[in-house]
Amino acid sequence: MRIGVDGRELRAGVRSGIGRYVLEVLRAASRDGWECVVYGDRTTRLSVALPGVTLRVLDGRWTQWWDQVPLPRQLARDGVSAFLSPYYKGPLLAPCPVVLTIHDLFFLDYPGERRPLYRVLMTRLARLYARRATAIVADSAYSKRSIVERLGVSPAKVTVIPVALGPEFRPEPLTDAVRSRYGIGSPYILSVGNFKPHKNLPRLIRAYAALAERRRTTHCLVLAGGDRHRRAGLEAVARDLGVTDQVLFPGQVADLDLPALYSGCALFVLPSLEEGFGLPALEAMACGAPVVATNRAAVPEVVGAAALLVDPEDESAVTAAMGRVLSSAELRDSLGRRGLARAREFSPDRTSGAVLALLREVCQGR
């Protein structure tokens, strides 16, 4: 079989959850001896050389044209057996089965960012793509329920496959060089991700500011992510609360440094209002960090009993949970051990290997 994969999320110097997903599927395919063609545009880069994996650059005009014109033509020329899209969309007239990956449906209605007409049009498009796809991958049972309800597809069409953890996520020493690179001095509370509204970071800053002074003076809050557009708003929240010097924005963290940053934190917090999976929490657990996480959406089914769950809209509860972890070495150690054990459950067979198994099924006329 020859598998095609949309690899436009693979770009030099850019880290995204979708990019991680694509890379781990490609790693698994390469290990199993599959032949894969990665389709990208002029910005696409393969950061690692993988046997059997080749990159084909297509004319990168506007994205809908790329999806529907040059991509299906090239799939036919290359004799691709099945095509994997890491998005909710794919070619409507493909010469082979198409498997979509719908991580979540937040693109339909980010709070305060979308107009009603946009939501209606995007929902209709998403339903069309889902109807035409041969199969759909959802990261979690929570996402599957949302896909079935909002896009009107049969539950049998949607397979729940967790996102894979990269092998690099394991306990690593936090060196002085890494600390210096990101301007982190004192012990720190860490959050990693973009700064979109559903990440709930203003509440996290306010919860941090409400910590006992002795905790704030010994632990800074590090909000890691390259979302410069929304950073100013978060900086304003910290300034109004008088914690500007204690809330750090190190920007985008290099892939090589991220495991050490997770490993070195006193506490990792994921306070999201919505998550289709919650990969940063799992990455932090794999590095031995104690985790406080939202009790919403897919996160509880991902972290299990290995994290301290909290209502993300209750700032006092978030403050209390952080305070409990920071004040108890025994609780930190317990959460760290449970997190490491939980992360081991997300084996390659259960994650990327399951994606390959699904692709094999659709090629064989599932």
ChimeraX attribute file (.defattr): number of C-alpha atoms within 10 A of each C-alpha:
attribute: neighborCount
match mode: 1-to-1
recipient: residues
	/A:1	13
	/A:2	17
	/A:3	25
	/A:4	28
	/A:5	23
	/A:6	20
	/A:7	26
	/A:8	21
	/A:9	23
	/A:10	23
	/A:11	18
	/A:12	11
	/A:13	11
	/A:14	13
	/A:15	18
	/A:16	12
	/A:17	16
	/A:18	17
	/A:19	16
	/A:20	18
	/A:21	20
	/A:22	23
	/A:23	22
	/A:24	20
	/A:25	22
	/A:26	26
	/A:27	22
	/A:28	21
	/A:29	22
	/A:30	17
	/A:31	12
	/A:32	13
	/A:33	12
	/A:34	18
	/A:35	17
	/A:36	22
	/A:37	22
	/A:38	23
	/A:39	19
	/A:40	24
	/A:41	21
	/A:42	12
	/A:43	12
	/A:44	18
	/A:45	18
	/A:46	16
	/A:47	11
	/A:48	8
	/A:49	10
	/A:50	16
	/A:51	16
	/A:52	17
	/A:53	21
	/A:54	15
	/A:55	17
	/A:56	14
	/A:57	17
	/A:58	14
	/A:59	13
	/A:60	16
	/A:61	11
	/A:62	8
	/A:63	9
	/A:64	12
	/A:65	13
	/A:66	18
	/A:67	19
	/A:68	15
	/A:69	15
	/A:70	15
	/A:71	23
	/A:72	21
	/A:73	14
	/A:74	17
	/A:75	22
	/A:76	13
	/A:77	10
	/A:78	13
	/A:79	14
	/A:80	23
	/A:81	20
	/A:82	24
	/A:83	29
	/A:84	25
	/A:85	21
	/A:86	23
	/A:87	17
	/A:88	21
	/A:89	22
	/A:90	27
	/A:91	25
	/A:92	17
	/A:93	15
	/A:94	22
	/A:95	18
	/A:96	20
	/A:97	21
	/A:98	29
	/A:99	28
	/A:100	24
	/A:101	26
	/A:102	23
	/A:103	24
	/A:104	22
	/A:105	19
	/A:106	12
	/A:107	13
	/A:108	18
	/A:109	16
	/A:110	15
	/A:111	12
	/A:112	7
	/A:113	10
	/A:114	12
	/A:115	12
	/A:116	10
	/A:117	9
	/A:118	12
	/A:119	15
	/A:120	13
	/A:121	12
	/A:122	15
	/A:123	18
	/A:124	13
	/A:125	15
	/A:126	20
	/A:127	19
	/A:128	15
	/A:129	19
	/A:130	29
	/A:131	17
	/A:132	18
	/A:133	20
	/A:134	21
	/A:135	22
	/A:136	29
	/A:137	26
	/A:138	24
	/A:139	24
	/A:140	26
	/A:141	20
	/A:142	20
	/A:143	23
	/A:144	25
	/A:145	14
	/A:146	16
	/A:147	24
	/A:148	16
	/A:149	12
	/A:150	13
	/A:151	19
	/A:152	13
	/A:153	16
	/A:154	12
	/A:155	13
	/A:156	9
	/A:157	15
	/A:158	24
	/A:159	19
	/A:160	18
	/A:161	21
	/A:162	24
	/A:163	29
	/A:164	26
	/A:165	23
	/A:166	16
	/A:167	10
	/A:168	15
	/A:169	22
	/A:170	20
	/A:171	19
	/A:172	17
	/A:173	14
	/A:174	17
	/A:175	13
	/A:176	10
	/A:177	10
	/A:178	18
	/A:179	16
	/A:180	10
	/A:181	12
	/A:182	18
	/A:183	13
	/A:184	18
	/A:185	11
	/A:186	14
	/A:187	17
	/A:188	22
	/A:189	23
	/A:190	24
	/A:191	24
	/A:192	24
	/A:193	19
	/A:194	20
	/A:195	21
	/A:196	16
	/A:197	16
	/A:198	15
	/A:199	20
	/A:200	17
	/A:201	22
	/A:202	19
	/A:203	21
	/A:204	24
	/A:205	21
	/A:206	19
	/A:207	20
	/A:208	29
	/A:209	20
	/A:210	18
	/A:211	17
	/A:212	12
	/A:213	11
	/A:214	8
	/A:215	16
	/A:216	19
	/A:217	12
	/A:218	11
	/A:219	22
	/A:220	22
	/A:221	28
	/A:222	23
	/A:223	25
	/A:224	21
	/A:225	18
	/A:226	19
	/A:227	15
	/A:228	13
	/A:229	9
	/A:230	13
	/A:231	17
	/A:232	11
	/A:233	13
	/A:234	19
	/A:235	18
	/A:236	13
	/A:237	17
	/A:238	21
	/A:239	13
	/A:240	11
	/A:241	14
	/A:242	12
	/A:243	19
	/A:244	15
	/A:245	10
	/A:246	19
	/A:247	23
	/A:248	20
	/A:249	20
	/A:250	15
	/A:251	17
	/A:252	20
	/A:253	19
	/A:254	12
	/A:255	13
	/A:256	11
	/A:257	17
	/A:258	22
	/A:259	22
	/A:260	22
	/A:261	26
	/A:262	31
	/A:263	25
	/A:264	24
	/A:265	24
	/A:266	20
	/A:267	26
	/A:268	27
	/A:269	27
	/A:270	27
	/A:271	28
	/A:272	24
	/A:273	18
	/A:274	22
	/A:275	23
	/A:276	23
	/A:277	26
	/A:278	25
	/A:279	23
	/A:280	18
	/A:281	27
	/A:282	28
	/A:283	24
	/A:284	33
	/A:285	31
	/A:286	29
	/A:287	26
	/A:288	29
	/A:289	31
	/A:290	31
	/A:291	31
	/A:292	23
	/A:293	25
	/A:294	26
	/A:295	21
	/A:296	19
	/A:297	19
	/A:298	20
	/A:299	27
	/A:300	20
	/A:301	15
	/A:302	24
	/A:303	25
	/A:304	13
	/A:305	13
	/A:306	24
	/A:307	28
	/A:308	22
	/A:309	23
	/A:310	22
	/A:311	16
	/A:312	24
	/A:313	15
	/A:314	12
	/A:315	20
	/A:316	17
	/A:317	15
	/A:318	28
	/A:319	21
	/A:320	17
	/A:321	19
	/A:322	24
	/A:323	16
	/A:324	14
	/A:325	20
	/A:326	17
	/A:327	11
	/A:328	11
	/A:329	12
	/A:330	10
	/A:331	15
	/A:332	20
	/A:333	15
	/A:334	14
	/A:335	24
	/A:336	24
	/A:337	17
	/A:338	22
	/A:339	27
	/A:340	22
	/A:341	15
	/A:342	19
	/A:343	23
	/A:344	13
	/A:345	11
	/A:346	18
	/A:347	16
	/A:348	21
	/A:349	14
	/A:350	14
	/A:351	22
	/A:352	26
	/A:353	20
	/A:354	20
	/A:355	25
	/A:356	19
	/A:357	12
	/A:358	19
	/A:359	23
	/A:360	16
	/A:361	13
	/A:362	18
	/A:363	20
	/A:364	10
	/A:365	8
	/A:366	10
